[in-house]
Amino acid sequence: MIVKDELLSKLRRYFDLNLYEVKLWAALLSRGVSTAGELSDIADVPRSRSYDVLESLEKKGFVIMKLGKPIKYIAIPPTEVVDRVRKNMQFNAAEKVKRLETVKGSPLMSELETLHSTGINLIDPSDMSGCLRGRNNLYNHLDLLIKDAKKSVNIMTTEKGFLRKAEGLRSSLEKAKKRGVRVRIVAPLTNDNRKVSDGLKGVADVKHFDKIKSRFVTVDSKDLVFMALNDDDVHPSYDLGIWVKTPFFATSMDGMFENVWNAK
């Protein structure tokens, strides 16, 4: 049996299987019913591993072990496998979320918070910086900073960036506003995003400005996240942000923001 590496790679990614599992599963799909030894030869998987791997596939709902001797395995239809894998993933995800929820308010969380706060006091301010690779990581960190905001959140962004932030950060911005945090956003406003701007009334003050194309966020004049690439030219997976915790630099960027905010 010849199966392209590209197909095996896709099966591993979509079904969360290891290499031996996808090889044996693909081999069994091509046969319908087969013994472990036959599948081992077809898939080029060591016989010493084939029984363990097939047992794993059985537990995950990919195959059925046929009664009788020699032991044979039956391939479950792929459509049924997809439904089973989806249900298992949903169940496992729900269990993990439930487990994490129990950590909040527990003694373990108190220990973690104490450990973190004690460690922060020992860190040199210059060490509080990091590289944020990928837009998802970028927005996760922005969300974290906004959740801890006490006084101000200043955002300068692009037309597309404004739409993304209005959607991805709205919940945190609303909560920050309720805490008394002043939220301001500078971005090019167009027919495409002006309705979104109107929808942010009561959450953030928004001002149109299109003379400078810049992407940065400051929080409490202490934390600064600036994006190093043009979002028109970069794929979200390769977007890049730099986070620094430095009042000196953050205050300087706030000064730039104020100049733009007060410009006529």
C-alpha positions in Angstrom: 0.0 0.0 0.0 1.3 3.4 -1.0 -0.1 6.4 0.9 1.3 9.8 0.3 3.0 11.4 3.2 0.8 14.5 2.7 -2.3 12.4 3.4 -0.8 10.8 6.5 0.2 14.3 7.7 -3.4 15.5 7.3 -4.8 12.5 9.1 -2.4 13.0 12.0 -3.5 16.7 12.2 -7.2 16.3 11.9 -7.7 13.1 13.9 -4.9 13.7 16.5 -3.1 10.4 15.8 0.5 9.5 15.8 2.4 8.2 12.8 2.0 4.5 13.5 -1.8 5.0 14.2 -2.4 6.7 10.9 -0.4 4.1 8.9 -2.3 1.2 10.4 -5.6 2.9 10.1 -5.0 3.8 6.4 -3.9 0.2 5.8 -7.0 -1.2 7.4 -9.3 1.2 5.5 -7.8 -0.2 2.3 -8.5 -3.8 3.3 -11.7 -3.5 5.3 -10.8 -6.5 7.5 -7.3 -7.7 8.3 -5.0 -9.2 10.9 -2.4 -7.2 12.9 0.4 -9.1 11.1 -1.0 -8.3 7.6 -1.5 -4.6 8.5 2.0 -4.4 10.0 3.5 -5.6 6.7 1.3 -3.3 4.6 1.8 -0.2 6.7 5.5 -0.9 7.4 4.9 -0.7 11.2 7.0 -3.0 13.5 4.9 -6.1 14.5 6.0 -5.6 18.1 4.1 -2.3 18.1 1.1 -3.2 15.8 -1.1 -4.8 18.6 -0.6 -1.9 21.0 -1.3 0.6 18.3 -4.4 -1.2 17.1 -5.7 -1.5 20.7 -5.2 2.3 20.9 -7.2 2.8 17.7 -9.9 0.5 19.1 -10.2 2.6 22.3 -10.4 5.8 20.2 -13.3 4.3 18.1 -11.4 3.9 14.8 -11.6 0.1 14.5 -13.4 -3.0 15.9 -11.7 -6.2 17.0 -13.4 -9.2 15.4 -14.2 -12.2 17.5 -12.4 -15.5 16.8 -8.9 -16.5 15.8 -6.7 -15.3 14.3 -7.6 -11.9 15.7 -8.8 -9.6 13.0 -9.7 -5.9 12.9 -12.6 -4.3 11.1 -12.5 -0.7 9.7 -15.3 1.6 10.9 -16.7 3.8 8.1 -14.8 7.2 8.0 -18.0 9.2 8.4 -18.7 7.4 11.6 -15.2 7.9 12.7 -15.5 11.6 12.2 -18.6 11.7 14.4 -16.9 9.7 17.1 -13.7 11.8 17.1 -15.8 15.0 17.3 -17.8 13.7 20.2 -14.6 12.6 22.0 -12.9 15.9 21.4 -15.9 17.8 22.7 -16.1 15.6 25.8 -12.4 15.9 26.5 -12.4 19.6 26.0 -15.3 20.0 28.4 -13.6 17.9 31.0 -10.4 20.0 30.7 -12.4 23.3 31.0 -14.2 21.9 34.0 -11.0 20.9 35.6 -9.5 24.4 35.0 -12.6 26.1 36.5 -12.1 24.2 39.7 -8.6 25.8 40.0 -10.1 29.3 40.3 -10.6 30.2 44.0 -8.7 27.1 45.1 -5.7 27.0 47.4 -3.7 26.0 44.3 -4.5 29.3 42.7 -3.4 31.2 45.8 -0.1 29.4 45.8 0.4 30.2 42.1 -0.5 33.9 42.6 1.9 34.1 45.5 4.7 32.4 43.6 4.2 34.8 40.6 3.9 38.0 42.6 7.0 37.1 44.6 8.9 36.3 41.5 7.8 39.6 39.8 9.4 41.6 42.6 12.7 39.9 41.9 12.7 40.5 38.1 14.7 43.3 36.5 12.3 45.6 34.7 14.3 45.1 31.5 13.4 41.4 31.6 9.7 42.1 31.4 9.5 42.0 27.6 8.6 39.4 25.0 8.1 38.6 21.4 4.5 37.8 20.4 4.4 35.6 17.3 1.1 35.1 15.5 -2.0 37.3 15.7 -3.7 34.9 18.1 -0.9 35.2 20.6 -0.9 39.0 20.1 -4.6 39.4 20.9 -4.4 37.0 23.9 -1.7 39.1 25.4 -3.6 42.4 24.7 -6.6 40.9 26.3 -4.5 40.0 29.4 -3.1 43.5 29.7 -6.5 45.2 29.2 -8.0 42.9 31.9 -5.5 44.4 34.4 -5.8 48.0 33.2 -6.4 50.5 36.0 -6.4 54.0 34.3 -5.9 54.0 30.5 -5.9 52.0 27.3 -4.7 53.8 24.2 -4.9 52.0 20.9 -3.6 53.2 17.5 -4.4 50.8 14.7 -5.2 50.4 11.0 -8.6 50.2 9.3 -8.6 46.4 9.4 -7.0 46.3 12.8 -9.8 48.4 14.2 -12.4 45.9 13.1 -10.4 43.0 14.6 -9.9 44.8 17.9 -13.5 45.9 18.1 -14.5 42.2 17.8 -11.7 40.4 19.6 -11.2 42.8 22.6 -14.7 44.2 23.0 -15.6 42.2 26.1 -12.4 43.2 27.9 -12.7 46.8 26.9 -16.3 46.9 28.2 -15.2 45.6 31.6 -12.3 48.0 31.7 -14.7 50.9 31.0 -16.9 49.8 33.8 -13.9 49.9 36.1 -13.3 53.5 35.2 -10.5 53.0 32.7 -10.4 55.5 29.9 -10.3 53.7 26.5 -9.3 55.6 23.4 -8.8 54.3 19.8 -7.3 56.1 16.9 -7.8 54.5 13.5 -8.8 55.4 9.9 -12.6 55.4 9.8 -14.3 54.4 6.6 -17.7 53.4 5.3 -16.7 49.8 6.2 -15.9 50.3 9.8 -17.9 53.4 10.9 -20.9 51.4 12.0 -18.5 49.4 14.2 -17.2 52.7 15.6 -20.7 53.8 16.4 -21.3 50.5 18.2 -18.4 51.2 20.5 -20.0 54.3 22.0 -20.1 54.0 25.7 -17.1 51.6 25.6 -14.4 53.6 23.9 -13.7 57.1 22.5 -12.8 56.7 18.8 -11.1 59.2 16.6 -10.5 59.2 12.8 -6.9 59.6 11.8 -5.2 58.4 8.6 -2.0 60.3 8.3 0.1 57.9 10.2 -0.1 54.1 9.7 0.9 52.7 13.1 -0.1 49.7 15.3 0.5 49.9 19.0 -1.4 49.7 22.4 -0.4 51.2 25.7 -1.9 50.3 29.1 -1.6 52.5 32.1 1.5 54.2 30.6 3.4 51.1 31.7 2.9 48.4 29.2 3.4 48.8 25.5 2.7 46.4 22.7 3.7 47.5 19.2 3.2 45.5 16.0 6.3 45.4 13.8 4.7 44.5 10.5 2.2 46.0 8.1 -1.1 44.0 8.5 -1.8 44.4 4.8 1.3 42.4 3.9 1.5 39.7 6.5 -0.5 36.5 7.1 -2.1 36.4 10.6 0.1 33.4 11.5 3.2 35.5 10.9 2.2 38.7 12.5 4.7 39.9 15.0 4.3 42.0 18.2 6.8 43.2 20.8 5.7 43.7 24.4 7.7 45.7 26.8 6.9 46.8 30.4 8.6 50.1 30.7 7.0 53.4 31.8 9.7 55.4 30.0 8.9 53.9 26.5 5.2 53.6 27.1 4.9 57.2 28.3 6.8 58.3 25.1 4.3 56.5 22.9 1.4 58.0 24.9 2.9 61.4 24.1 2.7 60.5 20.4 -0.8 59.3 20.9 -1.9 62.5 22.6 -0.5 64.6 19.7 -2.5 62.6 17.2 -5.6 62.7 19.5 -5.5 66.4 19.8 -4.6 67.0 16.1 -7.3 68.8 14.1 
